[in-house]
Amino acid sequence: MRSRVIILEAAAGPLYLLILAASVWVLLRGHNEPGGGFIGGLIAVSASILWAVARGSDAARQRLPLRDPLILGATGVLLAALSGVPALLLGDAYLTHLWATLPLGFTDLKVSTVLLFDLGVYLCVWGALAGYALALLAVDDEAAASGGER
Amino acid sequence: MSALVAAPVLVPLATVVLTTLASRRPTLQQVVSFVGALIFLACAVALVASAAIDQPARTAFGSWVAPYGIEFHLDRVGAALVLITALMGAVSLLFLASDADAGPRHPLLLPLVHGVLAGVGGAFSTADLFNLYVWFEVMLICALGLFAIGGRLDQLDASFKYLVLNLLGTLLLLIAIGAVYGATGHLNFGALAEAAPALSPGLSTALLTALLLAFLIKAGSFPLYAWLPASYHTLPAPVLALFAGLLTKVGVYAVLRTVGDVFAPAPDVVMEALGWIAAATMLFGVLGAAYHWDMRRILAFHIVSQIGFILLAVALAGEAGNAATLFYTVHHIIVKANLFLIAAMIWRLTGSYDLRRIGGLYRLRPALGLLFLVPALSLVGIPPLSGFWAKLMVLQEALAQGRYAWAALALAVSVLTLYSMVKIWMEAFWKRHPDDRWQPPAATRLAPAWAATLGLAALTLVISLYPQWLLAYAQAAARTLGG
């Protein structure tokens, strides 16, 4: 079996959540400042890779939203594609983005179809690249496992 | 109108996503895939209808108008090709429901097929040079996936050859687009067409040569067609038919759009070179086919040869040449896909694609023998089939322009094409089976395959007997192109 690194395993738990929080922050500050769905998605992928190194790629796959990188990526593309549809319903060109501000009392929350698009990109990048990375790491796991048997 | 113009991309893309989400439930996936293909077909019909009454659909995504945004524009040429794309998609999916298809079904097969359709649809509807490159990439990635998912050694070998040569074309295309942008400051087709006359003749020749070279690799023309017959025969049959029908034609369409529309009239030296390349493509394609015994390889070489005919029509230019290009492309896509599908049915009934190991099929399935003759003789150009009208248009224009060498070569190639088709028919249908103890398979599920191939053959016959409506459409389409 794979060798365990206790310190890494213990640190991975809080780090996983921290990295995901950072990725969401990068996702939300996008559009007007550096950041956005693609970079946020890449940061989220690094969280999955950390989990795979610490606990194995199966465990990392289980921790993904929807538990399947392919489904996660497809959901992302779906959200991004849907973000252009409201404009179509209003008679504008596809992907014409709409903005609105929700007053919450203590702050104004800006919502837009751009955010939905960015969220789609985020999930798509997370799903697709985590899928690749976990599959490659799984090959490594198998090699280590068969090496241990020999 | 703007809702519909996004359909050639949006509908297949949505189908990709939904079939991926349904990849664990094969039945549901199949239903979603069929529904997606039918919606695509309906949208394509509507697009052709609006293009035919001179109201071409156009939109700029995100309301970012040119020169910043990406325009989608479906004129008669684009709309007709989108329609034929949707039709081929539907027919291939129908054929997939039969058992004339080698190997187990991968859960990502259907999403990738729709991905190819999205790429082809996007390439036919975009009005932006860089966006065209993006759709070529989408096609390349999905095609590679389809090559590789079978996982057989020969399929991986084919995907490698396909990848290397197509990547070369892609990089060349990217460089050429960069150069065009550097020289004109535009990527939008309309803006490029306005900027083109201001370019110096030398510069415009250089730019066009680079662009055409990239597109010609994608189209599979001489001398850069090696990737095509080296890889296509490893695909599952319905996917092979789809590729054979559509992918190279996107390259041809890009050539037509470049020299026949955006940069028209192109410098004479470019058109002269294109004509000779087309002539060489016709000849070497058909010679390659004469050498082979595997039906799929024979037919793959005939794709190359027929690409030569279509490129010849492009090179003849002018309204007549462009009309011939569109007519020939539509005719050829239908016929070629049908030939591959029928070859797959022959494989299902006899167990081999190798003509030396099969035979005696006429006694078993006379209807299949007759069905094969429709696309085969149409490919050759026997009157009154659709190929005859297509070749007539090309030859007429070649003779009218005094291009006797090209015309003579086209006729000689037609005779060699006839030889190939007769070879397949004699070997597969007429001669006795080489193994006396050979028994046809007891149970086959070929009904969907029959429906698909009969439908395509019927379409060929309609074009053959009533060529005037397609002809009129093609001529009207040619008039809307520049130059």
Chai-1 contact restraints between the chains, C-beta under 6 A:
chainA,res_idxA,chainB,res_idxB,connection_type,confidence,min_distance_angstrom,max_distance_angstrom,comment,restraint_id
A,A74,B,V17,contact,1.0,0.0,6.0,A-B,restraint_1
A,A74,B,T20,contact,1.0,0.0,6.0,A-B,restraint_2
A,A74,B,L21,contact,1.0,0.0,6.0,A-B,restraint_3
A,V77,B,V17,contact,1.0,0.0,6.0,A-B,restraint_4
A,L78,B,V17,contact,1.0,0.0,6.0,A-B,restraint_5
A,L88,B,A3,contact,1.0,0.0,6.0,A-B,restraint_6
A,D92,B,S63,contact,1.0,0.0,6.0,A-B,restraint_7
A,A93,B,S2,contact,1.0,0.0,6.0,A-B,restraint_8
A,A93,B,T59,contact,1.0,0.0,6.0,A-B,restraint_9
A,A93,B,A60,contact,1.0,0.0,6.0,A-B,restraint_10
A,A93,B,S63,contact,1.0,0.0,6.0,A-B,restraint_11
A,Y94,B,A6,contact,1.0,0.0,6.0,A-B,restraint_12
A,Y94,B,F61,contact,1.0,0.0,6.0,A-B,restraint_13
A,L95,B,F61,contact,1.0,0.0,6.0,A-B,restraint_14
A,L95,B,G62,contact,1.0,0.0,6.0,A-B,restraint_15
A,T96,B,G62,contact,1.0,0.0,6.0,A-B,restraint_16
A,T96,B,S63,contact,1.0,0.0,6.0,A-B,restraint_17
